[in-house]
Amino acid sequence: GYFLRGRDLKTLTNLRELWADNLLCDWRYDKLFAPLLSQFFDENSIIQRFFFFACNEKLERVSLLGGRYVKIGSNDAIKFPQMSLIRFVRNTPQLRWFRSDLAEENVRMLSEERPEITFVAS
């Protein structure tokens, strides 16, 4: 959870590119950050967090292909929800290239909103 917030990366003031392919967020044993899980992955959460919110201002190229998380009380790794990926794109102002598992219809929608971004599927 701590890594997803991006606080450790915030001090990297020239960070423009981030590759986190096959990222697995497993908070089952992390009592401190496990309650934050819904803020990233539940679209009905009152608090809506997006990936790397503490360091996203200058990110231009990001790859989150194959990202998964493990829900509390489960052993199954689930793909990052589409809404989590969409929220990241919408909240990263300098983003120009994004590789992820976004569905084709979501890529089309985001391409209309943010035509300056190149979306890559694999």
DATATA-V863924 format. One record per pair of residues at least 12 apart in sequence whose ideal C-beta (glycine too) atoms are under 8 Angstrom apart, sorted by sequence separation. I is the first residue (numbers start at 0). J is the second residue. D is the distance in whole Angstrom. If there is no record, write none. Layout:
# DATATA-V863924
((I	J	D) (I	J	D))
This chain:
# DATATA-V863924
((24	36	8) (66	78	7) (67	79	7) (106	118	5) (35	48	7) (50	63	7) (66	79	4) (106	120	8) (24	39	8) (84	99	5) (63	79	7) (84	100	7) (85	101	7) (84	101	5) (101	118	7) (94	113	7) (97	116	6) (99	118	8) (101	120	8) (79	99	8) (81	101	7) (85	105	6) (89	109	8) (95	115	6) (96	116	7) (97	117	7) (98	118	8) (99	119	8) (100	120	8) (3	24	6) (63	84	7) (79	100	7) (81	102	6) (84	105	7) (88	109	5) (95	116	6) (96	117	5) (97	118	6) (98	119	4) (99	120	8) (2	24	8) (78	100	6) (94	116	6) (95	117	7) (97	119	7) (98	120	7) (85	108	8) (89	112	7) (96	119	7) (98	121	7) (0	24	7) (63	87	7) (81	105	5) (85	109	7) (89	113	8) (88	113	7) (0	26	5) (61	87	8) (40	68	6) (88	116	7) (0	29	6) (39	68	8) (61	91	7) (0	31	8) (1	32	6) (4	35	8) (0	32	3) (36	68	7) (55	87	8) (0	33	7) (50	83	7) (58	91	5) (61	94	7) (66	99	7) (17	51	7) (36	70	7) (49	83	7) (59	93	5) (60	94	8) (63	97	8) (64	98	5) (66	100	7) (0	35	5) (36	71	6) (55	90	7) (58	93	6) (59	94	6) (60	95	7) (61	96	7) (62	97	8) (63	98	7) (64	99	6) (65	100	7) (0	36	7) (3	39	6) (51	87	7) (55	91	5) (56	92	7) (57	93	6) (58	94	6) (59	95	5) (60	96	4) (61	97	6) (62	98	4) (63	99	5) (64	100	6) (49	86	4) (50	87	5) (55	92	8) (56	93	7) (59	96	7) (60	97	8) (61	98	7) (62	99	7) (63	100	8) (33	71	6) (42	80	7) (49	87	5) (52	90	7) (0	39	8) (40	79	7) (47	86	7) (14	54	6) (40	80	6) (42	82	4) (49	89	8) (51	91	8) (17	58	6) (22	63	7) (49	90	5) (15	57	6) (16	58	7) (19	61	8) (20	62	5) (24	66	8) (26	68	8) (27	69	6) (49	91	8) (8	51	7) (11	54	7) (14	57	6) (15	58	6) (16	59	7) (17	60	7) (18	61	8) (19	62	7) (20	63	7) (21	64	7) (22	65	8) (23	66	8) (24	67	7) (25	68	7) (26	69	7) (40	83	6) (4	48	7) (9	53	5) (13	57	8) (14	58	7) (15	59	5) (16	60	4) (17	61	5) (18	62	5) (19	63	6) (20	64	5) (21	65	4) (22	66	5) (23	67	5) (24	68	4) (25	69	4) (27	71	6) (39	83	6) (3	48	8) (5	50	8) (8	53	7) (9	54	5) (12	57	8) (15	60	7) (16	61	7) (17	62	7) (20	65	5) (21	66	7) (22	67	7) (23	68	7) (24	69	7) (26	71	7) (27	72	8) (5	51	4) (8	54	4) (20	66	8) (21	67	8) (23	69	7) (27	73	8) (3	50	6) (4	51	7) (5	52	6) (6	53	5) (19	66	7) (3	51	7) (4	52	6) (5	53	4) (6	54	8) (4	53	5) (5	54	4) (5	55	7) (25	76	8) (23	76	6) (62	119	8) (64	121	7) (15	93	8) (20	98	8))
